[in-house]
């Protein structure tokens, strides 16, 4: 087994535009933008450089109100997300696949939903549900009450092991007129990462380990705005960011992908031994960049970054697409194979 090619996309922020408050807060979801995302998915299935992907990794915030106790709105957003997802050729082709067996897929039996929710929300375990296709969607801070999306998981593609984790959202004090946030990694998440990295490093057929989360571990870099912080009063003195970096260094993980910041330039920073890629938003409300086709090669990762389709209402009904996705730029990141 060798090679690995996948779609990486984060921050769809699907909203229920029938809700006036959401529509006002998220003006990028003008009428027709759901059609634009569907057309983007269709392009990925049609374009010769994009279509032969092994899996898709969605890096969090697939919907928008999944952290609120508003079941009707949450279900409306999920229905739109699921409907749009059917436009992705990879999803349609792999519906019903035994992803657990095919990708040597592993995850904890359940996770507790308790953070970033209204004060009266009851803490409850959400059982693990295997992915229904080769689209692996992990949680961001906007998805925390949704069982559709995973937290910690690990899976294999060729000679690459991909490991994901969730970080708990924390709002920090900020100067007037500004917003600041960070996240805290749980002991359980760090334990899962350590076990999976140790197993991958011991497997003679694995050459690369890739780590992904909604949040970035990069500090003191102006291109990475809301990092997971080292031990401080605001995060309960959690030192798990440092533990994470130590584990990655020990087992040879040198590539990390994160969402959350909607960065149109897809900058590459560093945290410990890892190169960290700060990706854009699937809805592309900041700049044009939307998604990447990522190839893990022997000595480097190659990320081709694309724009998304745009849509507008046609004069006599239906939807027009003024532009389709196009390749914007490429990032090449050196990697050091385990063996």
LUMZA-598345 format. One record per residue (C-alpha): y negated, x negated, z; residue in one letter. Coordinates in steps of 0.5 Angstrom, whole numbers, padded with zeros to 4 digits, always signed. Example, Ala and Ser with C-alpha at 12.3 -4.5 7.8 and 13.67 -1.06 7.14 Angstrom:
+0009-0025+0016a;+0002-0027+0014s;
***
This chain:
+0000+0000+0000x;-0007-0003-0002x;-0014+0000-0003x;-0018+0006+0000x;-0023+0010-0004x;-0026+0016+0000x;-0032+0020+0000x;-0037+0019+0006x;-0042+0025+0007x;-0046+0027+0014x;-0051+0032+0016x;-0050+0038+0012x;-0054+0043+0017x;-0051+0049+0014x;-0056+0054+0017x;-0056+0062+0017x;-0062+0063+0013x;-0062+0071+0015x;-0064+0068+0022x;-0072+0068+0021x;-0072+0062+0026x;-0067+0058+0023x;-0070+0059+0016x;-0077+0057+0019x;-0074+0051+0023x;-0070+0048+0017x;-0074+0049+0010x;-0070+0045+0006x;-0065+0051+0006x;-0069+0054+0001x;-0065+0060-0003x;-0061+0056-0008x;-0059+0050-0004x;-0052+0052-0002x;-0051+0053-0009x;-0054+0046-0010x;-0049+0043-0005x;-0043+0047-0008x;-0045+0044-0015x;-0045+0037-0012x;-0038+0038-0009x;-0036+0040-0017x;-0040+0034-0019x;-0035+0030-0015x;-0029+0033-0018x;-0032+0032-0025x;-0035+0025-0025x;-0030+0020-0027x;-0032+0015-0022x;-0032+0020-0016x;-0026+0024-0017x;-0020+0020-0015x;-0022+0019-0008x;-0016+0019-0003x;-0020+0023+0003x;-0027+0026+0005x;-0030+0024+0011x;-0035+0029+0014x;-0039+0025+0019x;-0042+0031+0023x;-0047+0036+0023x;-0043+0040+0018x;-0047+0047+0021x;-0053+0048+0025x;-0052+0052+0031x;-0045+0050+0033x;-0048+0048+0040x;-0051+0055+0041x;-0048+0061+0045x;-0049+0065+0039x;-0042+0067+0036x;-0045+0071+0030x;-0050+0066+0027x;-0044+0061+0028x;-0039+0065+0025x;-0044+0066+0019x;-0045+0059+0018x;-0038+0057+0018x;-0037+0062+0013x;-0042+0059+0009x;-0039+0052+0010x;-0032+0054+0008x;-0034+0058+0002x;-0038+0052+0000x;-0032+0047+0002x;-0028+0051-0003x;-0032+0048-0009x;-0030+0041-0007x;-0024+0039-0012x;-0020+0035-0007x;-0020+0040-0002x;-0017+0045-0006x;-0012+0041-0009x;-0010+0039-0002x;-0010+0045+0002x;-0004+0046+0006x;-0002+0039+0005x;+0002+0036+0011x;-0004+0031+0013x;-0001+0029+0019x;+0005+0026+0016x;+0001+0024+0009x;-0004+0020+0013x;+0000+0018+0019x;-0006+0022+0023x;-0007+0022+0030x;-0011+0026+0035x;-0011+0028+0043x;-0008+0034+0044x;-0015+0037+0046x;-0022+0036+0048x;-0026+0040+0053x;-0033+0043+0050x;-0038+0043+0055x;-0044+0039+0053x;-0050+0041+0049x;-0049+0048+0050x;-0053+0053+0054x;-0052+0053+0062x;-0048+0059+0063x;-0042+0056+0058x;-0035+0056+0061x;-0032+0049+0060x;-0026+0050+0056x;-0021+0046+0053x;-0020+0046+0045x;-0013+0045+0042x;-0012+0040+0037x;-0012+0043+0030x;-0009+0039+0024x;-0014+0038+0018x;-0012+0043+0013x;-0013+0039+0007x;-0015+0031+0006x;-0022+0033+0008x;-0023+0030+0015x;-0029+0033+0019x;-0032+0030+0025x;-0037+0033+0030x;-0044+0031+0031x;-0049+0034+0036x;-0050+0041+0032x;-0042+0042+0032x;-0040+0042+0039x;-0037+0049+0040x;-0033+0049+0034x;-0026+0048+0034x;-0026+0047+0026x;-0029+0040+0027x;-0025+0034+0030x;-0027+0029+0035x;-0023+0023+0036x;-0018+0022+0031x;-0014+0016+0027x;-0011+0016+0020x;-0009+0011+0015x;-0011+0010+0008x;-0007+0005+0004x;-0008-0002+0008x;-0014+0001+0012x;-0014+0005+0019x;-0020+0009+0020x;-0022+0011+0027x;-0027+0016+0029x;-0030+0018+0036x;-0035+0023+0039x;-0041+0022+0043x;-0044+0026+0048x;-0051+0028+0046x;-0057+0026+0051x;-0064+0028+0051x;-0069+0023+0054x;-0076+0023+0056x;-0081+0021+0051x;-0088+0021+0050x;-0092+0027+0049x;-0091+0030+0042x;-0085+0026+0040x;-0077+0027+0041x;-0072+0022+0043x;-0065+0022+0044x;-0058+0018+0045x;-0051+0019+0046x;-0046+0017+0051x;-0039+0015+0050x;-0033+0018+0055x;-0028+0014+0058x;-0023+0018+0054x;-0026+0016+0047x;-0026+0009+0049x;-0019+0009+0051x;-0017+0013+0045x;-0020+0007+0041x;-0017+0002+0044x;-0010+0004+0043x;-0011+0006+0036x;-0014-0001+0034x;-0009-0005+0038x;-0004-0001+0034x;-0007-0002+0028x;-0008-0010+0029x;-0001-0010+0031x;+0001-0007+0024x;+0003-0012+0019x;+0001-0008+0013x;-0006-0006+0016x;-0011-0011+0013x;-0018-0007+0015x;-0020-0002+0021x;-0026+0002+0020x;-0030+0006+0026x;-0034+0012+0025x;-0038+0017+0029x;-0044+0021+0028x;-0048+0016+0033x;-0050+0009+0031x;-0049+0003+0036x;-0054-0001+0033x;-0060-0003+0038x;-0067-0006+0037x;-0067-0005+0029x;-0073+0000+0027x;-0068+0003+0021x;-0063+0006+0027x;-0068+0010+0031x;-0063+0014+0036x;-0058+0009+0038x;-0052+0010+0043x;-0055+0006+0049x;-0052+0001+0054x;-0052+0003+0061x;-0058+0006+0064x;-0060+0012+0069x;-0061+0017+0063x;-0053+0016+0061x;-0051+0016+0068x;-0050+0008+0067x;-0044+0008+0062x;-0043+0002+0060x;-0038+0004+0054x;-0042+0002+0048x;-0041-0005+0051x;-0034-0004+0052x;-0033-0001+0045x;-0036-0007+0042x;-0032-0012+0045x;-0026-0008+0043x;-0028-0008+0036x;-0029-0016+0036x;-0022-0017+0040x;-0018-0013+0034x;-0022-0015+0028x;-0026-0008+0026x;-0032-0010+0022x;-0035-0004+0019x;-0038+0002+0022x;-0041+0009+0019x;-0045+0013+0022x;-0049+0020+0021x;-0055+0023+0025x;-0061+0020+0022x;-0061+0022+0015x;-0063+0015+0013x;-0065+0016+0005x;-0064+0008+0004x;-0057+0007+0008x;-0059+0001+0011x;-0054-0004+0014x;-0055-0007+0021x;-0050-0010+0026x;-0047-0009+0033x;-0043-0014+0035x;-0038-0016+0030x;-0039-0010+0026x;-0043-0008+0020x;-0046-0001+0021x;-0048+0003+0015x;-0053+0009+0017x;-0052+0014+0012x;-0057+0020+0009x;-0056+0027+0009x;-0052+0031+0005x;-0058+0036+0004x;-0062+0030+0002x;-0069+0033+0006x;-0071+0026+0007x;-0071+0022+0000x;-0066+0023-0006x;-0059+0020-0003x;-0054+0025-0001x;-0047+0022-0001x;-0043+0015-0002x;-0036+0014-0005x;-0034+0008-0001x;-0028+0003-0003x;-0025-0002+0002x;-0023-0008-0002x;-0020-0014+0000x;-0026-0018+0002x;-0031-0012+0002x;-0033-0005+0002x;-0037-0002-0004x;-0041+0004-0003x;-0044+0007-0009x;-0050+0012-0006x;-0051+0018-0010x;-0057+0024-0010x;-0054+0031-0010x;-0056+0037-0015x;-0062+0041-0014x;-0062+0049-0015x;-0067+0054-0016x;-0067+0061-0018x;-0066+0063-0026x;-0072+0067-0028x;-0067+0073-0030x;-0062+0072-0024x;-0057+0067-0023x;-0058+0059-0021x;-0061+0054-0025x;-0059+0046-0024x;-0066+0042-0025x;-0062+0036-0024x;-0055+0034-0022x;-0052+0028-0018x;-0053+0021-0020x;-0052+0014-0018x;-0058+0011-0014x;-0056+0004-0012x;-0050+0000-0009x;-0049-0003-0002x;-0044-0009-0002x;-0041-0011+0005x;-0037-0017+0007x;-0031-0015+0010x;-0026-0020+0014x;-0019-0018+0013x;-0014-0018+0019x;-0009-0022+0015x;
***
